[in-house]
Amino acid sequence: MAETEQPSGSSPEDDASDATAGNAFMIPKKEISMVPDMGKWKRSQAYADYMGFILTLNESVKGKKFTCEYKVSQTVEKLLDLLATLDQWINETPPIDQPARFGNKAFRTWFSKLDQVSKHPSTEFPFCSGPLTVHEDWTE
């Protein structure tokens, strides 16, 4: 992956704060309850952004062979390893058969594994640099 140059006196944190300036956290809520609600989604900016991303990915691979050789950076390899581990934990922590109004309690087990890893950064999980926090609205 190519590194992008930061303008003099600018940091990635500055760019992140610029991107979120004026945007407040909103408590997630279900907006699509019935088929007619799909029109609202399809007219939204989020839908346009999502479809734009998918279509850009589609265009980027047109004409390329499945067997095409490509270079993967060490950072991407580590991220893929992390995602594979998280996926493995999903398989090791199946949903609990329970009546649940606010989610499955197995998520707590899965998240506690992730939380433990984040408290002990290692070369295995280079993206974990400290304790994880969960937004208060995510709690059951």
Protein Blocks (a to p, Z undefined) as FASTA:
>chain_A
ZZddddehiafklmmmmmmgoiacdddddfbfbfklmmmmmmpmklmmmmmmmmmmmmmm
goiafklccdddfklmmmmmmmmmmmmmmmmmccdddddfebpfklmmmmmmmmmmmmmg
cfklmmbgbdcdddfklpZZ
